[in-house]
Amino acid sequence: MISVKAPRFDINDDKVKLVQWLVHEGDQVEVGMLLCIVETSKATFDVLAERAGILSIKAIPGEQYSCDDVLGNIFENKKEFLAYKEGALQEQRKEIQGEVVLSKGAQKLILEKGITQDQIKALGKQVIREADILSLLSEDTGLAQGSPDPLSRHQRMVAQVVMKSHREIPAAFVALRVYGDRLLAGIAQMRTQKGVIVGIAEFLIYSLGRLSKKYPSFYGKYVNDHFIPAGEDCSVGVTFDVGHGLFVPRMPQAANRPLQEIITWLATARMKALRNNFKQEDLELGDISISLNADKDVEFVVPFIFPPQVCIVSVGSIFEEWSQTTPGNPPMARKYFLLGVAYDHRINNGSKATQFAQAIKRILEEDIIKEMGIG
Amino acid sequence: MHVDIEKRVKKVMADIFSLPVDQIGPEFSVKTSDLWDSAHHINLIIALEQEFKVKLPDDAVVIMFDYQAVLNTVNGVVSNGASL
């Protein structure tokens, strides 16, 4: 058996409050499984299982616990768990003997559900029946039957940011088509000649870095009814969702970065996202963000703007169309993707956002090919 | 080399790059496929780790740029029993 203890997250917080259990008494838990949520004076935290086994719950949601207090125990197997429960029930019987009488049904439920002595006493009855324990369980907000799946701490934080964005930012969106044949040919050239694998994302970061001085109203933060531009240099955040949450690491000093540095940074960021080992400084909010949506068949998404940023640029996956580019010539296959700009309408209007989007398109379709000597 | 591992690697790569399984083989690499970009590469790693329930070594995945390298990496990890 090992104990699940109230964790310490901060030297200033000696106590934590148990917010909610996310598993039930007697559940089989696995290593790393989210067991319960606790909160300190500053934030909420997940408590994870350190070993697999059968869980016995001791702590009560809503109560405060000192750091290292035992919140529950994890037993190696069901036999060990039941032996512990039977022993605990015997102890409870002794301690409350003379105070209350437990019916057989009540005893069974107490054993199964891990009802504590304090909870039994709190009922304030001398004779406790099965119905009393069922009533107690139905009041337990953290363990209600049929309650929806709990959200992880990370997803709750994402939810807060999304809600704040939708509540505070009057966002608008413009999308346009970027023809990527030459860019994709350049990407293929880099692959075949240099063995470097890149994608549109690296070139989009490059483009946004180059445009920060010409379109400063899309780079910065809106705070207390004032827009604070990014200044001389800018940082670009890139969204990653690789299965365990949304992360937006930022690339600092993006305005003048050579492409090779961007390639290296993005490869490192992707690995950090995959292994979930970003550092706090990686995740500080940038001056503008990019939403990457390269999954098959995704034309585009309308991303939310990360407050207090004022703009996010999105790209979808690559499609092919047949079109006649020159009158009289036969149609030819062209590859394209959709570029979207979601912008805070308090700072920018539609015409300016369209100009900004067209400037990004121009870099991706033409300028970058010349600058890099690719394609 | 276990035949089952080879089949499963081909299936994962075919899914990621939206190609028929018979187009995945020794010739398939970043140099021969337009589809193998940096975003698909990370998706490939995720899919392989999920399929085989393993963690691929970071130093291997950043140079795993052709079918044979992918297969060798997965086979090495699975054979060593290094599960997640």
Contacts between the chains, C-beta under 8 A, distances in Angstrom:
chain1	res1	chain2	res2	distance
A	184	B	34	6.7
A	187	B	37	6.4
A	188	B	34	5.6
A	191	B	30	4.8
A	191	B	31	5.9
A	191	B	36	7.3
A	192	B	31	4.6
A	195	B	30	7.0
A	195	B	31	7.3
A	195	B	65	6.6
A	197	B	30	5.1
A	197	B	36	6.4
A	197	B	37	6.1
A	197	B	38	5.1
A	197	B	41	5.6
A	197	B	65	6.6
A	198	B	37	6.6
A	198	B	38	5.3
A	199	B	37	3.6
A	199	B	38	4.3
A	199	B	39	4.7
A	199	B	40	7.6
A	200	B	37	7.6
A	200	B	39	7.9
A	201	B	38	6.8
A	201	B	39	6.4
A	202	B	38	6.8
A	242	B	42	6.8
A	242	B	46	5.8
A	243	B	46	6.4
A	263	B	38	7.7
A	266	B	38	6.7
A	267	B	38	6.7
A	267	B	62	6.7
A	270	B	38	7.2
A	270	B	42	4.7
A	271	B	58	5.9
A	271	B	61	7.6
A	271	B	62	7.4
A	273	B	42	7.9
A	274	B	42	6.4
A	274	B	45	6.5
A	274	B	46	6.6
A	275	B	58	7.3
A	292	B	39	6.5
A	294	B	37	7.8
A	294	B	39	4.2
A	294	B	40	7.3
A	295	B	43	7.7
A	296	B	18	5.9
